[in-house]
Amino acid sequence: MLFGRLFGLFGKDLAMDLGTANSLIYLPSEGIVLNEPSVVAIDKREGKIIAVGREAKDYLGRTPERIRAIRPLKDGVIADFEVTRQMISYFIRKVTRGYQAIKPRIIIAVPTGITQVEKRAVIESAQLAGVREVRLIEEPMAAAIGAGLPIDKAIGNMVVDIGGGTTEVAVISLSAVAYSESVRVAGDELNESIQRYIQDRFKLLIGENMSERIKMQIGSAMPLPEPLSMSISGKNVVNGTPTTITVTDEHIREAIADPVNTIVSSVRKALEKTPAELVADIADNGLLLAGGGALLKGLDRRIAEATDLNVRLDTDPLTTVVRGTGRTMEQMKAYKAVFIN
């Protein structure tokens, strides 16, 4: 009991996957302790945050005029600095539970294509949220560590991490990224494509949460063994009345064809620009697919057909990055070469 109180007093170090769609936190010795949507609801009149995470996501598209539900990260980076700071602070307080005499350290996973200005925004947001030391790690590197790939060997390992805002393609060797390709097309773009398609094809307006449910339930990158369909409700564009229609997996494949093609092209482009010896290693070892976007039905087969590679989906793609980030926190000396700041 006394040791536990002292541990809480002196602080807990954190590992964080600060994602466009979801934020996850890992505590050494405890594992993943938080997995919440990166959404914040604000009362515009008083300037106060009234909900964060899962509760705030339910507000999307349902708020009165005085309440604004926003996602402060876009394309994997900070779009609203102040709201991001408050969101990080809220999540840190939630998992540390109480007063700490010493501020925690944190390792945050970020996209490979992040600029110096964007890096500084992430670091300052965490510092202002009450963190004493911030280190950054590239998301594909964290994913490789989380999946247990031999990143320290002179062997090429390819990782494709598809998040909410970005798709990160990286070839890793000797604890460094030998080549990377980052495109700001991922899960969010799939959702937006579904919304546009439903509006154009069926003259129906649907919300962000509905488009995400459609993607998860019947979305696919390849034809399915058995056709799927679902009923969806929205607002008729012509007369504004509530309307229910049925959409099929074929409709949704057509809707998301362009962003899926972009993701597949980014993998092919990375292979074309990777040195021959590393490509030979990848041909032997295959490709690791991680991130929430990797759960799109048939995407692994689509990439395999386009690249002639063995594509392996991680056992828990949603948490691959934060698990790897957490491992670097637990073994900071062993992984000191992988940090980018």
Phi, psi and omega in degrees: 000312181297317180298319180297319179293320179294320179299317178295325181293320185272000170103158178235130175281150188231150168238135188224134168257099183272090188261159177297319182265317183221148174246133180235144177233138181240131175250129175307138180076349179244335182086207183284119184247352179211134174214096187228149174299144178275070183226141180228135176253129186236137171277110186293331181292316185259350181069024183254146174280128181251345178199147179223144173081227187299317180296318181294326180297325178295340181281340186305123179077002184236009188269149170290172187299327185282348180248133180239122175260119185230159172250108189285355175246141179222135180055035175084359182228169186286125176257330178231102188299309186295317180292323177298317179301314181293324178294314178299315180301317179299314181295320179296314179299322183296321184269337179273337172053070171122185184289139175229126181292326179245128180296148182284161168266157180215144171245128183241132176275132183228160178296154179290333183273011184292139180274169178298321178297318180292322175301313181299322179297318178297313182298312182294324177299316180292318180297316179292339177278358175108025180256139184272333182216132182236131172235150181244149175222141179290139185302316179296325177296315178298320179297318179299318179293317180297329180272358178079024178287150181281074187293337184275355182272159177278058183226135179281127175237128179257132179235134173240111182250113183252106181262209178276321185253332183223153168251122182251121176246124183218145172252123187245135177205139178053048175060026179218158176274111181283326176205143178219152177224121181238123177238140182270054175226120183199216186302319180297320180295325176298314179300314181295323179295322178294317178300314181296318182297313181298323179292316182288317186280318187246002181055044183231129175268127176234159182271174182297317181295322179294316181296325178293320178297319178300312180302315184289324185275317185230002179291145179202154178263348180223155175305141184266154178302323177231129181300146178239153175210162175206153176271135179229148181243147178195199183251124179296127183294326187285310186241359176077008182274154174296134184221143177241133178228171176245129176242154183245169177297330178294320176302314186287326174300319178295321182296321187257013184302315184295308178296325177295318177299322179296318179297314180296319179297324179296326177291315179298319180296319179297319178295320181297328184263000180272138178306149188302318182298320180290324177297323177298319176298317181295322177300325179281319189267341182084190186234137178264130179250124182222176181090157183301326179295340179293345181279356176301126185304131175080358182293323178298319178292323180297315179293321179299318180293323184283338186242349186060031178250156170281118183255124182247124176274128180299155185298327178220080189302329182295333185246004184304313184294313183290329176295318178293320178297320178296322179295323178293328177291321180288334182228061188297323180293318182293330185250019186299336182286345187269349182283148187251357180250000000 
